[in-house]
Amino acid sequence: MVKLRLKRCGRKQRAVYRIVAIDVRCRREGRDLRKVGFYDPLKNQTYLNVPAILYFLEKGAQPTGTVEDILRKAEVFKA
């Protein structure tokens, strides 16, 4: 199963996160299938590759709670 989740990058006390599509059996820092976004909580900046995110969601990928909140804030889920 594939999940969309955050992968921690950056230095100590200055974390930034990549939003990645990754197999659930891999650890957080493991090998990802594809990088689909970027999130900086300190500057409150977000970059999303929306076509890639929608592709993985159509294929059955599940976003984690935090990633789902980021996607809702960016209005990716337009119901």
N, C-alpha and C positions, 0 to 999 in steps of 0.2 A: 504494500500500500504506500502511496506517495502522500506526503504532507507538505504544505507550505508553512515554513517556520523561519525563525530568526537564527542567524549565525553570527556570533559575537566577533567583532574585529576591533581594532584600535588599541590604545594603550591603557594602562591602569588608570582608573578613575576618569576615563575619557572614552567610554565605550561607544562604538557605532555598530550598527547591525546591518547585515545583508539579509534580504528576504530571498530564500532559496526554496526550490523544489527538491526534496530529499526523501529517500526511502526511510520508513519509520524504524528500520532495524539499524540504521547508522547512528552514530553518536552526533552530538551537536556540531562538533568541529570536523565531522567526517566528510567524505566526498559527496558533493551535491550533484544533482542531475543538471540543474541550470540555475543561474542567478536571475531572479526576476524583479529585484527591487533593492532599495537602499533606505535605511531609516536612521536618522540622527536625533535622539531624544533631547540632547542638550540645546541644539539649534532649532529643534522642531521642524526639520526638513525631511521630506519624503520624496523619493523618486520611484515610480512604479512603471514596469513594462506591462501595460494593461493587456495587450494581445496575448502575451506569453502566460500571464496569470489566468486569463479566461480560457486559454487552451488547456492548462492543467486542471482547472476546475471542471471543464467539460469532460475530461478523461477520468474524473472521479477523485481528484486530489482533495484532501480535507485541510482547510487552514486551521492553525492553532488559534486559541482565543485572542491572543495579542495581535496576530496577523489579521484576523477577522475584524478586529476593532480598527486597525489601520486602513483596511480596505473599505470599511463602512464610512469612515471619516473622509476618504478620498472619493466616495460615491461610486465605487466600482460595481456594487450590487444595486442596480436600478431595477426594482421590481415593478 
